[in-house]
Amino acid sequence: MKKFKKELTLLLMLLLIFNCFGSVAFAATVNDDQTITLKIIHTNDTHSRYTYSVKNNTIGYAKLKTIINQESPDLTVDAGDIFHGQSFATIETGGSIAELMTAVGFDAIAPGNHDFNYGSARLLELGTMANTKILGNNVVFTATGEAFFADDYLIKEIAVDGVIIKIGVFGLISPDIYGDTAPANVAGLTFGTRESVIATAQQSVAALEAQGCDVIVALTHIGDSDNGTLMRSDAIAQGAPGIDVIVDGHTHDVENREVNGTLIVQTGCYSSAVGEVEITLKKAVALAARIEPPEAGNTEAVPAAETASDELTTEILESEITVEEILATEDTLVENQAEEINAEAIIQENLDGEEALVQAAEYIATNGVEVTYTVVNKTETLTTVAQATDDVIPADPTVAALTAEIEAREDPIKKQVVGNTPVKLGGSTDNIWQDVRLNELNLGRALSDSYRFVTGAEIAAENAGGIRAQIPAGDINKGQVIDVLPFGNYLVTKSVSGANIKKMLETSIEIGINNRIANDKNDNSWPSNSGSYLQWSGITAQYDLTKPVGQRVYIAKVGAADLDPNRMYTIACNNYLATSSDYPGLQDAAIINEYSACDEAFISYLQNAGNDRFMAAINTPNVTPGTVPQPVPNPQPVQPIQKQSSNNPRTGYEPWPWTIMLRSVFYV
């Protein structure tokens, strides 16, 4: 033990005198108190919003690049739903967004449910094109259980004059994705259960800790839904301790809260803000002394308790280190068996000059002494559109030029005029996501009518979640149509009974009621199936909200005839809605035919259906509230009354003839 004491003292003196604890050059920010600040720039749910616009409340990629240039972050990430959403992206199946991401420079992203909208194989291509890692640790092949994405995690090393700070990053996507993209897009993939996703998070944290990561970041496309049915990101924070920051997405919220020591952040949606997390770390040096192996012939086992106590480690925080504390620490290590030691004498006796530093480094390498960093603070700030003015955050010229180049090559396609509307097609506000889930809209009726027009079906329906933009009054171009219907869904027809169609009406009405309740509460408690609210064509119905659930529709007609529960009707819808578990009667029905993409059907309708049909569709409500008519009571029997004479309506009697009157007078 005395030999160990002397060697340890020598090492500590070397570290102190040669200033191994002192200030050094960092890639990260070194503060006055010798703490270190790391920066993470993050975005989520941009849905291919790519340009700066005060009107549309978007920052865009050119200004995002400027923010990155100004802040020099140590990590730049996105939490999913980035490649899809507007015609700028969908015309090139996400390739245009991948180009901009490469120019901006993302270290890693989580996959969002809408990032699978072009199919899983295309998502892998987009990750390569974007020169970034897609991290979705819970996404595996169903058949083999092997990971779908190539990388389990990202470890980014920040150099600190020969010492490395390691940031470890892993990613997760909600296991509830199955209802959030068309089944064909994720065919052959499994996303796990809530329990398995938490287990995956635990395994990822353990793996990154084993790699010596000082900071652990989780990219999660999960969110903080309050509806009680969807998984929440705070379940990850609670179930997998050791995560420093969760960069979240999916629910389009602004998050900035700490759960179980984990900071959870989210920027909202549609590039409305850019988030910046600052992580403050304090340096520590861990000194591990190892017990020398027993002498030859000594085979006595060492008790576990003694082994644990002899494998000594001391952490010395750089802001607190003094010679006295070193000696005090040393005394503690050798159980108060202190002896006089002169630091300078030891150095002169054993080593000299630079050789001492070299030997000290060798000692550290041999004996497991290492520098580590402890997170002591985490904060989040947002840069909003209002703050991203040109004088403060000008657009990066390189990214701006690339954006213009992409727009130029897409313009001929997007600007093709395909129709005209005298009124705005959409809701009463500019929030189409909300409006289309609360009420029947003229846009929804026109879309559904276009599906009937193309397929010849008797009835058609479009789910609210499939409608993503509005169309202003005036000429309608192809780009606007794609913005409304960006998913690339195609039309199918199915044969469904009148009884099941009535159930669909009832279910849609109930979903709409729950959506209105959530909207009124304004607490992010929208139901998970809010997008299954339906917009109809070919059927009219009235419902009474005072009636029980499932019994509200009191009249329904297809054309001029009453809906017959026993008759089979042909219904047209997109391929996503056709598989919705919210409508089992539709889901279980076999597909009769498949047709063109939904956006192509709407363009054909605008060009060929005629103005009269279009105007009738947008102006005529289909499913409306009302009151069940009260039955008329049975009429009571009424005594017959004497019919009035047409000759004397005042008395009801016919006047006597003169001959009868004279005869009466004569006999009197």
NORFENDA-V572212 format. One line per field, one symbol per residue. ss: DSSP state (h for helix, s for strand, l for the rest). Layout:
ss: ???
This chain:
ss: lhhhhhhhhhhhhhhhhllllllllsllsslllllsssssssslllllllllsllllsllhhhhhhhhhhhlllssssllllllllhhhhllllhhhhhhhhhhlllsslllhhhhlllhhhhhhhhhhlllsslllllsslllllsllllllsssssssllssssssssssslhhhhhlllhhhhllsslllhhhhhhhhhhhhhhhhhllllssssssslllllllllllhhhhhhhlllllsssslllllssssssllsssssslllllsssssssssssssssssllllllllllllllhhhhhhhlsssssslllllhhhhhhhhhhhlllllllllhhhhhhhhlllhhhhhhhhhhhhhhllsssssssssssssssllllllllllllhhhhhhhhhhhhhhhhhhllssssslllsllllllhhhhhhhlllhhhhhhhhhhhhhhlllssssshhhllllsllsssshhhhhhhlllllsssssssshhhhhhhhhhhhhhhhhhhhhhhhllllllllhhhlsssslssssslllllllllssssssllsslllllsssssssllhhhllllhhhhhllssssssshhhhhhhhhhhllhhhhhhhhhlllsssllllllllllllllllllllllllllllllllhhhhhhhhhhl
